[in-house]
Amino acid sequence: MQERSSHDTSAEANRQLRNTLWLECYHVIVRVGWIFKTETIIMPAVLDAVVDSGVLRGLLPVLNRGGQSLSPLVFAGAVARRPHKKLLLVRTTLAMAGCFAALALVWGPLRSRPDLLAIVFLVLYAAFSMTNGLNQLVAAALQGKLIPAGHRGRALLVSTSLGSVAAIAAALVWLGPWLEQTDGFQKIFGITALFFALAALAPLLLDEPADPAAPLAAVPTAAQSRSGAGRFVDAIRQWIRLLARDRALARVSLVAACFSAVIMLFPHYQAFARDRLGMPISSLLAWVVVQNIATGVVSLVAGPVADRRGTKIVLVALMAGSALTPLVVTVLSVLPGRLAADWFWLTYAVLGLNPITLKIFTNYALELAPTPFDHARYVSVVGAALGAPFVLSPVVGAAVDAFGFRGVFVLGAAVIAAGAVIAAGLPEPRIRGG
């Protein structure tokens, strides 16, 4: 009996090691593809190359976080009820690749029609964001299922640090030269699609056990099985019920809403550098590299600290650090133009906190969930809180056009700092759960 127990423990340890390895590989490959479409730098520059408009630039965060928040909110229950989830991760990753493959195909033929190209770009970007939101929900649910809470920081460290190194190498080889070419964006979209498609192979190698039968409360009723508007209304009602029932979830959702200011502001940084400092498009490569180096370095600290001391302390520190980004740009705006341009990379060094913070929000939500069946729902609620404020993003873009960058950046820093203060009052999920 004891030998059987020891054998079962060893088998489970081997399964956990295998699954952690392939999930890390998945995230590394996705990160390499992601550097070619960096939300903070490349995507705003692509839109500006078509139509230079603060209002349209302000739509990018709306489509980005709005799409990423809407699909998880609607489909969280369906994801939670699936006994196996790895094939859903494969399909959503391939769908992400398809969006960028389509963009690569239409970019050349529509280049002479900037008005039409801007519309097609925004539509495909919205489709990608919705698919990416569902993809991140499935990836989070798989992580919650296959990797214990005390090991998720290590997985974050490995996937982010190795992914950053590989992504920087790919950017130096391909991204730099392509930014200088007339058809460079078309090539950038194509290689993004290629790496996403390659990443879709990794989940096939996961050893994912079937989930036990869902509890009765998780089985959809006839009303919950509706599609379209009915399903969306049901999702909103469930979101409200969860927030009312769990004060910690409501509080971290408020923190997430404050963090949205980081994402609403980042499309305007590269526009500031171009319009006010006269920096060329070739500067994008240096910013992408700096941001990825910073992300990799931060993961070396954030991952182990999260495993040893919990996710709350890491979340508070990252929120406080994120408040510095718009302040850095504000300080640079009062320096002489040449000096500000030489030091503008500091903006993206601080912005390197952004990807880690989003993952820590996910890990916090996973730990806060009372049962594995709640993983997808809790992650979707926090994601919805991240997305809700983005209805204001076009207003932010219009304010930048009307009043300039400086006041908008200072206000954004204040909102993010308020989120850090609120985060300091959050419970530590592992202590709470104990």
ZILIN-V324240 format. One record per run of one state. SS is the DSSP state (@ for helix, = for strand, . for the rest). FROM is the first residue (numbers start at 1). TO is the last residue. If there is no record, write none. Layout:
BEGIN
ss=<SS & SS>
from=<FROM & FROM>
to=<TO & TO>
END
This chain:
BEGIN
ss=<. & @ & . & @ & . & @ & . & @ & . & @ & . & @ & . & @ & . & @ & . & @ & . & @ & . & @ & . & @ & . & @ & . & @ & . & @ & . & @ & . & @ & . & @ & . & @ & . & @ & .>
from=<1 & 2 & 36 & 42 & 51 & 54 & 82 & 86 & 111 & 114 & 147 & 149 & 180 & 184 & 200 & 202 & 206 & 216 & 219 & 229 & 246 & 247 & 278 & 283 & 310 & 311 & 323 & 324 & 334 & 337 & 343 & 345 & 352 & 353 & 369 & 372 & 404 & 405 & 424 & 429 & 434>
to=<1 & 35 & 41 & 50 & 53 & 81 & 85 & 110 & 113 & 146 & 148 & 179 & 183 & 199 & 201 & 205 & 215 & 218 & 228 & 245 & 246 & 277 & 282 & 309 & 310 & 322 & 323 & 333 & 336 & 342 & 344 & 351 & 352 & 368 & 371 & 403 & 404 & 423 & 428 & 433 & 434>
END
